Amino acid sequence: MRLWLMAARPRTLPAAIAPVLVGTAAAVERVDGIRVGAFIAALVGSIFIQIGTNLANDYSDARRGADTADRLGPVRVTSSGLVAPRRVLIATWIAFAVAVAAGIYLATVAGVVILIVGAASILAGVLYTGGPRPYGYAGLGELFVFLFFGLVAVNGSYYVQLERLDWLPFGLSVAVGCLATAILVVNNVRDVDTDRRAGKMTLAVRLGRQRTRNLYASLIGAAFVAVPVTLLATDSSAWGLLMLLSAPLVDRPLRAVMTRTDGPALNGALAGTGALLAAFSALLALGLLLATI
């Protein structure tokens, strides 16, 4: 179980949970009550798409030789030989199968469009480091994380509740997407040297370390700006500004990303950015819910 927990990369799971919380809370802010079953299914689907993506990444990076012994990040179970590649591949498809099951339920509630969105999300997870031309090796990983863990996940979670879209969840999805993308930026700035040697041309490799650090700071700043702008533009309650209470969590990961190059410090920054996303989203969702009282 410890090995499979390591493979699932729990530090990245806030990126799966946060958009569902925010999208659902935005729906409650618009109308009283939620479809509890749809919320649970969306949460399960999002979490298992993330886990499946992590496992697929573990498997594909090992096959391509990107996860070498000198990488600074946590141990990867496939490349280290802790779990056989075939077992990792089977676990990947089991995780995606759970997500598909959740998607089938959501389709009965909110229409077949949810299945299409789910299929696109799974395909994006597989092709991140898999397939003939993985987009993660071409510097497009951050763009896809912003799209799928920001825009798609938040607005999709809103849609399964109300079966329509709105500017409120769209604006909030920009904030969530920025913080989710920042998690990947930390990962890639940590691995910039080993990725370059392995021929993995991530955005960090293409931009260089300092520009990638600046990108990280910009994403954090954009998230904190997007929420008040969205609340003001959509005439929503100021209770959503509760997310500002998460601001003290910015300091440690930001300082580590901007000044450190060692694995332990940047692994801590990765966990810290995940914690920031979790707190930011939980407080934002709480504020939206309090607005209905």
C-alpha positions as CSV (number, residue, x, y, z in Angstrom):
1,M,0.0,0.0,0.0
2,R,2.9,2.3,0.8
3,L,4.3,1.8,-2.7
4,W,0.9,2.4,-4.4
5,L,0.4,5.5,-2.3
6,M,3.8,6.7,-3.5
7,A,2.9,6.0,-7.1
8,A,-0.4,7.9,-6.8
9,R,1.5,11.0,-5.7
10,P,-0.9,12.3,-3.0
11,R,0.7,15.7,-3.0
12,T,-0.8,16.4,-6.4
13,L,-4.4,15.4,-5.4
14,P,-5.4,18.9,-4.3
15,A,-5.4,19.7,-8.0
16,A,-8.2,17.2,-8.5
17,I,-10.2,18.0,-5.4
18,A,-10.1,21.8,-5.5
19,P,-11.9,22.4,-8.8
20,V,-14.8,20.2,-7.8
21,L,-15.2,22.0,-4.5
22,V,-15.1,25.4,-6.1
23,G,-17.4,24.6,-9.0
24,T,-20.0,23.0,-6.8
25,A,-19.9,25.9,-4.3
26,A,-20.3,28.3,-7.1
27,A,-23.5,26.4,-8.2
28,V,-24.8,26.6,-4.6
29,E,-24.1,30.3,-4.5
30,R,-26.5,30.6,-7.5
31,V,-29.3,28.3,-6.3
32,D,-30.0,26.6,-3.0
33,G,-29.1,22.9,-2.7
34,I,-26.9,20.6,-4.8
35,R,-27.1,17.2,-6.4
36,V,-25.2,15.3,-3.8
37,G,-24.7,12.3,-6.0
38,A,-23.3,14.4,-8.8
39,F,-20.9,16.1,-6.4
40,I,-19.6,12.8,-5.1
41,A,-19.3,11.3,-8.6
42,A,-17.5,14.4,-9.9
43,L,-15.1,14.3,-7.0
44,V,-14.4,10.5,-7.5
45,G,-14.0,11.0,-11.2
46,S,-11.6,13.9,-10.8
47,I,-9.4,12.1,-8.2
48,F,-9.1,8.9,-10.2
49,I,-8.3,10.8,-13.4
50,Q,-5.5,12.5,-11.5
51,I,-4.3,9.1,-10.0
52,G,-4.5,7.5,-13.5
53,T,-2.5,10.3,-15.0
54,N,0.2,10.0,-12.3
55,L,0.5,6.3,-12.9
56,A,0.6,6.7,-16.6
57,N,3.3,9.3,-16.2
58,D,5.3,7.0,-13.9
59,Y,5.1,4.2,-16.5
60,S,5.8,6.3,-19.6
61,D,8.6,8.3,-18.2
62,A,10.3,5.1,-17.1
63,R,10.0,3.6,-20.6
64,R,11.4,6.8,-22.2
65,G,14.3,6.9,-19.7
66,A,13.3,10.3,-18.2
67,D,13.2,9.1,-14.6
68,T,16.9,8.5,-14.0
69,A,18.7,7.7,-10.8
70,D,20.0,11.3,-10.5
71,R,16.5,13.0,-10.5
72,L,15.8,15.2,-7.5
73,G,12.1,14.3,-7.1
74,P,10.5,11.5,-5.0
75,V,11.2,7.9,-6.1
76,R,9.2,6.7,-9.1
77,V,8.0,3.1,-8.6
78,T,8.5,1.9,-12.2
79,S,11.9,3.3,-12.9
80,S,13.2,2.2,-9.5
81,G,12.0,-1.3,-10.1
82,L,9.8,-1.3,-7.0
83,V,6.7,-2.2,-9.1
84,A,6.7,-4.1,-12.4
85,P,5.8,-1.9,-15.4
86,R,2.9,-4.2,-16.3
87,R,1.4,-3.8,-12.8
88,V,1.7,-0.1,-13.0
89,L,0.0,-0.1,-16.4
90,I,-2.9,-2.3,-15.1
91,A,-3.3,0.0,-12.1
92,T,-3.5,3.0,-14.5
93,W,-6.4,1.5,-16.4
94,I,-8.2,0.5,-13.2
95,A,-8.0,4.1,-12.0
96,F,-9.3,5.4,-15.3
97,A,-12.1,2.7,-15.2
98,V,-13.2,4.1,-11.9
99,A,-13.3,7.6,-13.4
100,V,-15.3,6.3,-16.4
101,A,-17.9,4.7,-14.0
102,A,-18.3,8.0,-12.2
103,G,-18.7,9.7,-15.6
104,I,-21.4,7.3,-16.7
105,Y,-23.4,8.2,-13.6
106,L,-22.9,11.9,-14.3
107,A,-24.0,11.4,-17.9
108,T,-27.4,10.0,-16.6
109,V,-27.7,13.2,-14.5
110,A,-26.4,15.9,-16.7
111,G,-26.2,14.5,-20.3
112,V,-23.7,12.8,-22.6
113,V,-21.6,15.9,-22.9
114,I,-20.0,14.9,-19.5
115,L,-18.8,11.6,-21.0
116,I,-17.1,13.5,-23.8
117,V,-15.4,15.8,-21.3
118,G,-14.3,12.9,-19.2
119,A,-12.9,11.0,-22.2
120,A,-11.0,14.1,-23.3
121,S,-9.6,14.4,-19.7
122,I,-8.4,10.8,-19.7
123,L,-6.9,11.1,-23.1
124,A,-5.0,14.2,-22.0
125,G,-3.8,12.3,-19.0
126,V,-2.5,9.4,-21.1
127,L,-0.9,11.6,-23.8
128,Y,0.9,13.8,-21.2
129,T,4.0,11.5,-21.3
130,G,2.6,8.6,-23.4
131,G,1.8,8.0,-27.1
132,P,4.1,8.8,-30.1
133,R,4.3,12.6,-29.4
134,P,3.7,13.3,-25.6
135,Y,2.8,16.9,-25.1
136,G,4.6,17.0,-21.7
137,Y,7.8,16.5,-23.6
138,A,7.0,19.5,-25.9
139,G,6.5,22.1,-23.2
140,L,2.7,22.0,-23.3
141,G,2.1,20.4,-19.9
142,E,1.3,23.6,-18.1
143,L,-1.2,24.6,-20.7
144,F,-3.1,21.3,-20.4
145,V,-3.1,21.4,-16.6
146,F,-4.6,24.9,-16.7
147,L,-7.2,23.8,-19.2
148,F,-8.2,20.5,-17.6
149,F,-7.7,21.1,-13.8
150,G,-8.9,24.7,-14.1
151,L,-11.3,25.6,-16.8
152,V,-12.7,22.1,-17.5
153,A,-12.9,20.7,-14.0
154,V,-14.4,23.8,-12.3
155,N,-16.9,24.6,-15.0
156,G,-17.7,20.9,-15.4
157,S,-18.5,20.6,-11.7
158,Y,-20.7,23.6,-12.0
159,Y,-22.4,22.2,-15.1
160,V,-23.4,18.8,-13.5
161,Q,-25.3,20.8,-10.8
162,L,-27.2,23.3,-12.9
163,E,-26.7,22.1,-16.5
164,R,-25.6,25.5,-17.7
165,L,-22.4,27.6,-17.6
166,D,-21.9,31.0,-16.1
167,W,-19.2,33.7,-15.7
168,L,-18.8,33.1,-12.0
169,P,-17.3,29.6,-12.3
170,F,-15.4,30.6,-15.4
171,G,-13.5,33.4,-13.5
172,L,-12.9,31.2,-10.5
173,S,-11.6,28.4,-12.8
174,V,-8.9,30.8,-13.9
175,A,-7.7,31.1,-10.3
176,V,-7.8,27.4,-9.6
177,G,-6.1,26.7,-12.9
178,C,-3.3,29.0,-12.1
179,L,-2.5,27.3,-8.8
180,A,-2.9,23.8,-10.2
181,T,-0.4,24.8,-13.0
182,A,1.9,26.2,-10.3
183,I,2.2,22.7,-8.9
184,L,3.5,21.4,-12.2
185,V,5.8,24.4,-12.6
186,V,7.5,23.5,-9.2
187,N,7.9,19.9,-10.4
188,N,9.4,21.0,-13.7
189,V,11.8,23.6,-12.3
190,R,13.1,21.0,-9.8
191,D,13.7,18.5,-12.7
192,V,15.0,21.0,-15.2
193,D,18.5,19.7,-15.4
194,T,17.7,16.0,-15.5
195,D,14.8,16.6,-18.0
196,R,17.2,18.5,-20.3
197,R,19.7,15.6,-20.2
198,A,16.9,13.1,-20.9
199,G,15.6,15.2,-23.9
200,K,12.3,16.0,-22.1
201,M,11.7,19.6,-23.3
202,T,9.3,20.8,-20.6
203,L,8.4,24.4,-20.5
204,A,11.0,24.9,-17.7
205,V,13.7,23.5,-20.0
206,R,12.6,25.8,-22.8
207,L,12.3,28.9,-20.6
208,G,15.3,28.3,-18.3
209,R,15.2,28.2,-14.5
210,Q,14.8,32.0,-13.8
211,R,12.0,32.6,-16.2
212,T,10.2,29.5,-14.9
213,R,10.6,30.9,-11.4
214,N,9.0,34.1,-12.6
215,L,6.2,32.2,-14.2
216,Y,5.5,30.4,-10.8
217,A,5.3,33.8,-9.0
218,S,3.0,35.2,-11.8
219,L,0.7,32.2,-11.5
220,I,0.4,32.6,-7.7
221,G,-0.3,36.4,-8.1
222,A,-2.8,35.9,-10.9
223,A,-4.8,33.4,-8.7
224,F,-5.2,36.0,-5.9
225,V,-6.2,38.7,-8.4
226,A,-8.7,36.6,-10.4
227,V,-11.0,35.9,-7.5
228,P,-11.8,39.5,-6.4
229,V,-12.1,40.6,-10.1
230,T,-14.5,37.8,-10.8
231,L,-16.6,38.4,-7.7
232,L,-16.9,42.1,-8.6
233,A,-17.6,41.5,-12.2
234,T,-20.4,38.9,-11.5
235,D,-21.9,40.9,-8.6
236,S,-21.2,38.0,-6.2
237,S,-20.8,38.1,-2.5
238,A,-17.6,39.4,-0.9
239,W,-17.6,36.3,1.3
240,G,-15.5,34.6,-1.5
241,L,-12.6,36.8,-0.4
242,L,-12.1,34.4,2.5
243,M,-9.5,32.8,0.2
244,L,-7.2,35.7,1.1
245,L,-6.7,34.0,4.4
246,S,-4.6,31.4,2.6
247,A,-2.0,34.1,1.6
248,P,0.4,33.3,4.4
249,L,0.9,29.9,2.8
250,V,2.5,31.5,-0.2
251,D,5.8,32.6,1.5
252,R,7.6,29.3,2.1
253,P,7.1,27.6,-1.3
254,L,7.6,30.9,-3.2
255,R,11.0,31.6,-1.4
256,A,12.1,28.0,-2.1
257,V,11.2,28.1,-5.8
258,M,12.8,31.5,-6.3
259,T,16.1,30.7,-4.4
260,R,16.7,27.0,-4.1
261,T,17.8,24.3,-6.5
262,D,18.1,21.2,-4.2
263,G,15.6,18.4,-4.3
264,P,14.4,18.5,-0.6
265,A,13.6,22.2,-0.7
266,L,11.7,22.0,-4.0
267,N,9.9,18.8,-2.9
268,G,8.8,20.8,0.1
269,A,7.7,23.7,-2.2
270,L,5.7,21.1,-4.3
271,A,3.9,20.0,-1.1
272,G,3.5,23.6,0.0
273,T,1.9,24.7,-3.3
274,G,-0.5,21.8,-3.1
275,A,-1.4,22.9,0.5
276,L,-1.9,26.4,-0.8
277,L,-4.2,25.3,-3.5
278,A,-6.2,23.2,-1.0
279,A,-6.5,26.0,1.5
280,F,-7.3,28.6,-1.2
281,S,-10.0,26.5,-2.7
282,A,-11.5,25.3,0.6
283,L,-11.8,28.9,1.8
284,L,-13.1,30.1,-1.5
285,A,-15.8,27.4,-1.4
286,L,-16.6,28.1,2.2
287,G,-17.1,31.8,1.4
288,L,-19.4,31.0,-1.5
289,L,-21.5,28.7,0.8
290,L,-21.6,31.3,3.6
291,A,-23.0,33.8,1.0
292,T,-26.1,31.7,0.8
293,I,-26.9,31.8,4.5
